[in-house]
Amino acid sequence: MTLIKSISGIRGTIGGAVGENLTPIDAVKFASAYGSWIKQQRQKEQYHVVVGRDARISGAMIQNLVMNTLVGMGIHVIDLGLSTTPTVEVAVPMEHADGGIILTASHNPKQWNALKLLDTKGEFLNAEEGAKILKIAEADDMSFADVDSLGKITVNDAYIDMHIDEVLAMDLVNVASIKKSNFKVVVDGVNSTGGIAIPLLLERLGVQPIKLYCEPNGHFPHNPEPLKEHLTDLSKAVVEEKADFGIVVDPDVDRLAFMDEHGEMFGEEYTLVACADYVLSKTPGNTVSNMSSTRALRDITERHGGTYEASAVGEVNVVNLMKKNNAVIGGEGNGGIIYPKLHYGRDALVGVALFLSLLAEGSMSVSELRASYPNYYMSKKKIQLTPDLDVDALLSTMEENYAHENITTIDGVKIDFENSWVHLRKSNTEPIIRIYTEAPSQKEADDLADRFISEIKAVANI
C-alpha cells in the first residue's frame, strides 16, 4: 500500500491500482476534495488556487489533472509550472488566492509524487482541516461547475524571480557584504527546480554558481535526500573547483544542506543552527524545532538569551509552536529553515541568503564556522513496516521499558538520556518507523540506534 494520506498531504507512487497508489483517478479525487473544501471556507463569486510543481517525471501529468479538476469545479488556477514549495507558499498570499497545491514528493525517489495542500495564507493545512478533505474524498461529496461557470488557467512563470526579490529585500540579508566576498559555490540541484532557483539567487547576490545536476528533468542522479552518502559527486566538485562551499537542496527546495570547502558535510542539522545563530545575533528571541532535531539549536538559542522549545514532527506542528512562542526563527533538523519575516514555511532560498550573510559578515570559512558550534552527532535509521505490525502497541512497550527515563510522547516516543537521546516514531511520509538518535560521537549515536533497532525487532518478533 503506497498511497499515504496524512498531515503531509496525499503521497503515493505512480501507476498501479486505484486507491493503493497515486493514480490519475486518485489525483482527481483528492484535487476535487480540496476544491470542495476551498469552497466551504467562504462564499464568494470567484475562487483562485495557485499550483506549482517540482521537476518529477510525473509532474506535468499530475499537474494537468489537478488543474483541470479545479477548472471543472469553477475554480481559477494560477499555474506557476516548474516551481519550488516555498515559491508557491509565497505566491498564495501575493495572489490573494484561496489556497495552493504543490505537486512534489519532496525527498522521495522519482516514482513518488504528492499533493501538498496550502490554505489562504500559503501555509500547510492543520490536521483538522486535512481530515475534512479526506472525509470529503471518502464520501465522494463533490459537485462540479456547469459549462458556463468553468474556471480558467492563467500561466505565471515569474514567481521564482519574485520570490528571490522578496528574499533579497529582507533586512537581515547583507547583499553588499555578500557581493564583496566573491564567493564561489557548487550547487547540486538534483535535476529538479533547485537547479533553477538557487543559481538565480546566487547570481543576484554576486556569487559564482558552479552547476552540478541543475537540469530540471526529474531524472535524479542520486537518492534525492540530501545526506552525506548521496553526495560524493558534490564533495568531489567542491574540492576540484576550489569552491568556498557546496549547496544541495531536495527536489522541491524546502530542505537545504551545506558542504564545507574540504568537501565535508557541514551537517544537515546545523543548517538551522547556523541560520538561527545569525538571526539571533541581530534579533534576539525564541526558537523552535521538532523533537527529532539537534540539541545544538537549544544551546545556541540559550547562548543568545532566548528560549528553545521542541514540537511534534511535521512542519505545521513547528509553525504552530513558533506562532505560540513568537519564535524569530525555527524549522526542522532536516535542513528546513522557517523565517517568519518572509513566510511560515521551510525555505532553502531564505536559508542560503542568511547563511551567506553570516559567512560574509564573519569573514570565516565554512569549516571554521562549523567548528564554532557545539558538537553533536546524529544517526538516522529506519525499520520497514509490515502490514501486520501494531506500531502503537510496539511504541507503548518501548515507553514502558524506559519509564524510568525522561520520556516525551507527543509524537511517538522520545527518550532523553543525560548525554544522548533517541526518538522513535512512525513516519508521516513513508511506511517505516524512524529511529533518530543523537550523542557526543558518531559511534555512540550509531550504537544507540542499532541497540534500539534490535530491541524493537525483539519486541515485534521481526
N, C-alpha and C positions, 0 to 999 in steps of 0.2 A: 504494500500500500504506500504509494509515494505522492499522494495528494494530502498536503498538510494545511489545515485551516487553523490559524492561530492569531495571537496578538500581532504577529509579524506579517500578516497578510495571507493570501492564498498562494501556496507554493507547491510546485509539483514538477515531475519530469514530463517531457513532451512525448506524445504518442501513447499507444496502449488503450486500455479500456476506460470508458466514461465513468467518472466518479472515483476512479483509482489513480488517475494521472491528470496532468493539466492538458486535457484535450481541447479542441476548439469549442466543443459544447460546454465544457466547464468554464472556459474563459468567458463565453457569452452569458452563461448563467450567473456568474459572480459579478460581472460588469452590470448586468441587469439589476441584480440585488442592490449593488452600490448606487446605481442611478435612482432606484426606488427610495433608498434611504436618503439620498440628496433631496429628493422632492418632499420627503416627510419633515425635513428640518425646518422649512419655511415655505409659505405660499407666495409665489411671485410669478411674473409673466415669463421671464427668461432665466434659464439656468446655464451656468458655464462651468466646465471642468477642464483643467489642464492635464495633458497626457504627454509623457516623455518616456524614453526607454534607453537602456544600455545597448551595447553592440552585439548582443547574443544573436546567434544564427536564427533563432525562432522569433526574434524581437519584432520584426516587421509584420509577420503573420499575426502574432498575438495582439500587437498594437492596432492593426486594422480591424480585427474582430472586436476589440474593446471599444474603439472609437465609433465604429458604425453601429454597435449596440446602443451606445449613448445617443447617437443621432436618431436611432429608431425610437428612443424614449422622449424625443423632443428636446434633448439637451445639446447645447452648442459646445463644441470641443475646440480648445486651443492646442494645436499639435506642435510640440517642440521637437519632434523627431528624435535624433540622437542627442541625448542629454545626460545629465547626472541626477542622482537622487536629490542632493542639496539644491541643484538648479531648479528642479520642479518645485521644491519646497519654497524657494524664494519667489518663484513666478506666481504661485497661487494668490498670495495677498496683493502682489503688484498688479495682477489682472482683476482684482476684486472678484475672484472666482468662488464658486460654491464648494470646490474640492479639487483634488488632484489624484491621478493614478500614475505610478511609476512601474514600468514593466522591467523587472530585474529580479534575479535570484541572488543578488549580492555576491558573496564569495563562493557560491555553489558552482560545480562544474558545468560545462556547456549544455548538457542535456536538460538542465533545470531552467525554469522561468517562474515568474511570480507576479501577482498584482499586489503592489503595496499601496495602501489607501490613505489619503490625507483628508483632513477637514478643511474648513474655510480659512483657517489660519495657516495652512500649509504644514500642519503637524499631524503625526500619526494618530489614528483613532485609538481611544482607550478601549479597554476590554469590554466595557458595557456597550459601546456603540458598535464595536466589531461583532459582538454577539447578536445584535439586532440584524446586521447584514446577513449573518449565517442563517438566522431564523427565517428571513425573507427568502433566501435561496432555497432552504429546505422545503418551504411551503409553496414554492413557485408563485409567490404573491407579488407579481409584477404586471403592470399594464403598459402598453406601448402607445405612441402618438399616432394620430391619423395622418393621412398623406399631406395635408396642408400644414401640419404642425411639426414636421420633422426638423431636427437640429441641423446645424451646418458645421463644417470643419474649417477652421482658419489656421493656416500654417504660419508659425513664427519661429524662425531659426536664430533669432538674435539673443536669446536668453543666456547662453553661456557668456557672451560678451557683457551683457547687463549684470550678470552675477559677479563677474570679475570687477566691473565698475563698483559694485556695492562693497566688495572685499577691500579694494584699494582706497575707498572712501572712509574706512574705519579709522577712528582716531589713533588706535594703537599700532597700526601698520606704518612703519617708518620707511616710506618709499625712498626718500632721499638717501638715508643711510644704507639701505639695501643696494641701491644703484651704485653708490661709491665703492661697495665691497667687491664688485666684479666677480661674483660667484659663477662657477661652472658646475652644473648639476646633471647627473644622469637620471632620466625618467623612465621607469618601467610602467607603461600604461596597460599591460596585459591584453593588448589588442582590443581594448574597449574604449569607452568615451573619456577615460582619464588621459588617453593619448591625445585627445583634442584639447581638453580644458587645462590640464596642468602646464603643458608647454606654452599655451597662450598666456596664462597668468605669469609665468616666469619671464617671458619676453617683455611683458608690460612692466615688470619690476627690474628690468635691466640685467636679468640673469641669463646666462647662456645655457639653453637646454640641449643635452645630448639625448636624442630619442632612441629608446630601446622598446620594441614591441608597442609602438604607438599608432599602428594601423587599425582603425576600428572595424575589424571584420568579424569579430566574435570567435575567431579560432585562437583560443587561449594557448599560449606557448608553454605554459606550465600550470600547475594547480593554481587557481586564481586567489587562494587565500594567502595573504602576504606574510608568510612565515619563512624563517631562515632557510629551511631545507628546500624551498621552492625558488630561491633567489640567487643561485650560483652564477647565473649569467650577469645579473646586476652587479654582484660583487666583483666579478672579473672586469666588467666595463668601467666601474668607478676607479679601480687601480690603474688600468691601461690608459684611461683618459686623463689621469691625474686630476680627477674632479674633486671638488670640495666635499661633496657627499652625494648620496643617491636617494631617490624618492620612488616609492612604489605605492600604488593605490589598488583597491579591488575594482571589479568591473563597473560598479555604479558610483564610485568615487566618494563614498562616505567613510571609508577606512584608509588610514594613512600610516605608513611606516618609513623610517629613515635608515640609511646605511652610512657609516662614517667614512672618512677619507681613506681608511685602510681596507675597506670592503667588509667591515664587521657590522653586524646589526646594532643599531642604536637601541633596539628593543621596542617592539610594538607597544608594550605597556608604558614606555617612557615618552611616547609622543604626547600624551595628555599631560604627563608630569612636566615636560619642558614648556609646553604652551601655557600651562597653569602658572608655572614659575614666572614667566614673562608677564602675564596678565595681572597676577597678584602683586608683582613689584610696582605696577602702575596704579592698580585699582584694588586695594586690599578688600577681602571679603571671604565668603564661604565657597566651598566646592562640593561636588557630588560626583561619585562614580558608582558603578554597580558592584555587587558583592564579589564578583569574580576578578576584580581589578586589583592592582598592586597597592600595598601599604605605603609605597613611596609618595603617593599623592597626599595621603594624610600627613606624612612627615613634612612635605613642602608647604602644605597649607598652614600647618601649625607654626612652621618657621616664619611665615609671613603674618602670623597673628590671627588667622582665620579658623573656622570650624569645618571639619570634614564629616560627611555622613554618607553611608552606602545604601543604595536602593536595591530592589529586586532586579534581576537581569531583564533587559528589554528597554529599548530607547524611550518608550512612552513612560516607563517607570522612573527612569533617570530624570526625564523632563519634569514630571510631576513633583518629584522631590526637590529639584532645582528651583522650581517656582515657589514651593513652600518655604524653602530656606533662603530665598533671594541669592542664590549662588551666582557669582560673577563669571564662572566657567565650570564646565563639567563634561561628562562624556563617559566613554567606556574604554577599558583597557585593551580593546582590540584595535586601537588606533582611531577611535571615534571622538572628534572634538566638537563640543556643543558650546557655542559662544552666543549668549542671548542678545548681545548688542546687534547682531545681524539677524539670527533666527534660531528657534529651538529645534535644531536638527543637526545630526552629525555631518560635518562638512570638511572634506580634505583640503579644499581651496583656502578656507579660513585657517586651517592648521598650518599649511605651507607658509602663508603670509606672516602668521605670528612667529613661527619658528625662524624664518629668515630675519625677522626684526630682532629677535633675541640674539641670534648669531652676529648680526651686523653691529648691534649696539655693544655687545660683549667682546667683540674682536677676538673670538676664540674659535678653535677648530671644533668639529662635532665630537671627536673623541675626548677632547678636554671638557666639553660641556657634559658629556655622559659621566665622566669621572667625578664631576662635582655633585652628583646625586647619590642618595642612599642606595646601596647595592642589595637588591633582592633578585631572586631567580625564580622563574615560574615554569611549571610543567603543565601542559595542556594535553590531556589524553581523553579517549572515549571508548565506550563499550557499545557495540551494535545491539539494538533491541531485537528481541524475537516476539512474535505476536502473543505468546502465552505468558510473557513476563509481567508480573504485577509490580510496576516501578514504585508506586506509592507505598506498598507493603515493604518492599525492599529498603526504601529510604527510612521508613519508620523503624525498621530493625536496626539500621546503622545509627539512627538517633538514640535509640535505647542503649546500644552498645557503648556509646560515648557520652552518656548522660552526665558524667562527672566533669566533662569539659565545658568550655564556653560555646554554646550551640545557638545558631540562628536558623529559623525555619520559614522566613518569609518567602523563600524561593529555593525549594529543595532543602538540603541540609548543609550548612556551613559550620565547620568545627575549627575554632580558633585555639591553637596551642600557643605557648609562650613566644616561640620564635618562628612559628610557621602556621599555615592554615591549609585546610582542604575544603573544597566546595563541590558537592555532588548534586547534579540537577539534570532533569530531563530537558533536552533541547527543544526550543520553540520551532526550529527550522529544519531539523533532521531527525530520523528515527534512531536516536542514540542517547546514552547517558554521558554527560560530560563530567570529567574528573579534573578539576583545576587545583593545583597546589602552588604554594609559594614558600620559600625557605631562604636561608642565608647563602646557600650554594646550589649550583645546578644539580649536583649529585644528590643532595638532600631532598630537593624538590622532586626529582625523578624517582628516587627511592620511596618517598612518601606516596606518590601517585601509584607506583607499582604495588605498594603494600595495600592500598585501598582497592585497587582493581582485583587483587587476589581475594580480599575479604568479601567484596561484592559477589564475585564468582562463587565463592564458597557458600554464601547465604542463598544465592539464587540457583545453586546447583548447575552452573553453566561452565 
